[in-house]
Amino acid sequence: MTTGLRERRKQEARQAISGTAMAMFAAQGFDEVTISQIADTAGVSKMTVTNYFPRKEDLVFDRAEAVIASLADAAAARPPGESLLAAIRRDYAERIAAGDITLGPPTATFARMVRNSHMLTSRCREIEDMCEQALGDAIAAETGTDDPQQRIAAAHLASVHRVLFAESTRRILAGQPRDEISQVLAAAARRAFDLLEPSLGDYLVRA
């Protein structure tokens, strides 16, 4: 079997397990479903499930690694002459325009599932904290120092994502259409980054 075919089959198996789990979570609630039940329904072993998803929450937040790295990646990819704020602002605008589902819950069902589970709510907050931490680490690596001011800058920038994710959740639970939510988030992000401009507009402009 070629490497490409093997990887494709692994990805298909991963998606099948995730799809089975999400359907069960939606029907019964996240906390009520066990890994063993998911394995039985998906027709695989419990070990297979945990090999793909080490934590039960990973079945829900399967894009966590990309989300955690997102702000740090945007900072690292900024071109010469662009500040850290400008890079994070541009990245958010591009992702909203592209319909990036990680900027808010993909569906009202998903949002309710997370809201109704202490474990999922805690994991969501943990992902947000780790995203901020990763951005702070990226700043420290770039400057060669690590001080409170850098961590505060990272916290300000990450807070835009955190607050707007919560706003997206509130609106999708209220039944607002996704395209309208995207428009609201885009406008709110512009205002938020404008407020940060006086203090961070010239911060870490890439040479």
C-alpha positions in Angstrom: 0.0 0.0 0.0 1.4 3.4 -1.0 1.9 6.0 1.7 -0.7 8.3 0.1 -3.3 5.5 0.1 -2.5 4.6 3.7 -2.9 8.1 4.8 -6.1 8.6 2.9 -7.6 5.5 4.5 -6.5 6.6 8.0 -8.1 10.0 7.4 -11.3 8.3 6.2 -11.3 6.1 9.3 -10.7 9.2 11.5 -13.6 11.1 9.9 -15.9 8.1 10.2 -15.2 7.8 13.9 -15.6 11.5 14.4 -18.9 11.5 12.4 -20.3 8.6 14.4 -19.3 10.3 17.7 -20.8 13.7 16.8 -24.1 12.1 15.8 -24.2 10.2 19.2 -23.3 13.4 21.1 -26.0 15.4 19.3 -28.6 12.7 20.1 -27.6 11.8 23.7 -25.4 14.6 25.0 -21.6 14.6 25.2 -21.4 13.5 28.8 -23.7 10.6 28.4 -21.8 8.9 25.6 -18.7 6.7 26.4 -15.7 5.9 24.2 -16.7 2.3 24.3 -20.1 3.1 23.0 -18.6 5.1 20.2 -16.2 2.3 19.3 -19.1 -0.3 19.2 -21.2 1.9 17.0 -18.4 2.7 14.6 -17.4 -0.9 14.5 -13.8 -0.4 15.7 -12.0 -1.1 18.9 -11.8 1.3 21.8 -8.0 1.5 21.3 -8.6 2.6 17.7 -10.7 5.5 18.8 -8.2 6.6 21.4 -5.3 6.2 18.9 -7.0 8.8 16.7 -8.5 10.9 19.5 -6.5 10.6 22.8 -9.1 12.7 24.7 -12.9 12.4 24.4 -13.1 16.1 23.8 -10.8 15.7 20.7 -13.8 14.1 19.0 -15.5 17.5 19.2 -12.6 19.9 18.9 -10.7 18.0 16.2 -9.2 21.2 14.8 -7.8 22.2 18.1 -4.1 22.0 17.1 -4.7 24.4 14.1 -6.7 26.8 16.3 -4.0 26.9 19.0 -1.3 27.6 16.4 -3.4 30.1 14.3 -2.3 33.4 15.8 1.3 32.4 16.2 1.3 31.2 12.6 -0.2 34.5 11.4 2.5 36.4 13.3 5.3 34.2 11.8 4.0 34.6 8.3 3.7 38.4 8.2 5.8 40.1 5.5 8.4 42.8 6.1 6.9 46.1 7.1 3.8 44.6 8.7 3.2 44.9 12.4 1.9 42.2 14.7 -1.4 43.8 15.0 -1.8 44.3 11.2 -1.0 40.6 10.7 -3.6 39.4 13.2 -6.1 41.8 11.8 -5.5 40.7 8.2 -5.6 37.1 9.2 -9.0 37.4 10.9 -10.5 39.3 8.0 -9.3 36.7 5.5 -10.6 33.8 7.6 -14.0 35.5 8.0 -14.2 36.1 4.3 -13.3 32.4 3.6 -16.0 31.2 6.0 -13.5 29.7 8.5 -15.8 27.6 10.9 -13.2 27.7 13.7 -14.0 31.4 14.4 -17.3 30.3 15.9 -19.4 27.2 16.5 -20.4 25.6 13.2 -24.0 25.0 14.1 -26.5 25.8 16.9 -26.5 22.1 17.8 -22.7 22.2 18.3 -23.0 25.3 20.4 -25.6 23.8 22.6 -23.6 20.6 23.1 -20.6 22.6 24.2 -22.7 24.9 26.5 -24.3 21.9 28.2 -21.1 20.1 29.0 -18.7 21.4 31.7 -16.0 19.2 30.1 -16.4 20.8 26.7 -16.7 24.3 28.0 -13.5 23.8 30.0 -11.7 22.4 26.9 -12.9 25.4 24.8 -11.4 27.8 27.3 -8.2 25.8 27.5 -7.8 26.0 23.7 -8.3 29.8 23.8 -5.7 30.0 26.6 -3.3 27.9 24.7 -3.7 30.0 21.6 -2.8 33.1 23.6 0.1 31.3 25.1 1.4 30.2 21.7 1.2 33.8 20.4 3.1 35.0 23.5 5.7 32.2 22.9 6.1 33.3 19.3 6.7 36.9 20.3 9.3 35.8 22.8 11.0 33.7 20.3 11.1 36.5 17.8 12.4 39.1 20.2 14.7 36.9 22.2 13.1 38.1 25.4 10.1 37.2 27.5 8.5 39.9 29.6 5.0 40.8 30.9 4.5 43.5 28.3 4.8 40.9 25.5 2.3 38.6 27.2 -0.1 41.5 27.6 0.2 42.3 23.9 -0.6 38.7 23.1 -3.5 38.7 25.5 -5.0 41.9 23.9 -4.8 40.4 20.4 -6.1 37.0 21.4 -9.0 38.6 23.3 -10.5 39.8 20.0 -10.8 36.2 18.9 -12.1 35.1 22.3 -14.8 37.7 22.6 -15.9 37.4 19.0 -16.2 33.6 19.3 -18.5 34.1 22.2 -20.5 36.6 20.2 -20.8 34.2 17.4 -22.0 31.5 19.8 -24.7 33.9 21.3 -26.0 34.8 17.8 -26.1 31.3 16.4 -28.0 30.1 19.4 -30.4 32.9 18.8 -31.0 31.6 15.3 -29.3 34.3 13.3 -28.2 33.2 9.8 -24.4 32.5 9.5 -23.9 35.0 6.7 -25.3 37.8 8.9 -23.1 36.6 11.8 -20.1 36.8 9.6 -20.9 40.4 8.7 -21.3 41.3 12.3 -18.0 39.6 13.3 -16.1 41.3 10.5 -17.4 44.8 11.5 -16.8 44.1 15.2 -13.2 42.9 14.5 -12.4 46.1 12.6 -13.6 48.2 15.5 -11.8 46.1 18.0 -8.5 46.2 16.1 -9.0 50.0 15.6 -9.2 50.4 19.4 -5.9 48.5 19.7 -4.2 50.5 17.0 -2.9 53.4 19.2 -1.0 51.1 21.5 0.0 48.2 19.2 -0.1 49.7 15.7 3.7 50.0 15.6 4.5 47.0 17.8 6.8 44.4 16.3 6.9 45.7 12.7 8.8 43.1 10.8 12.1 44.4 9.5 
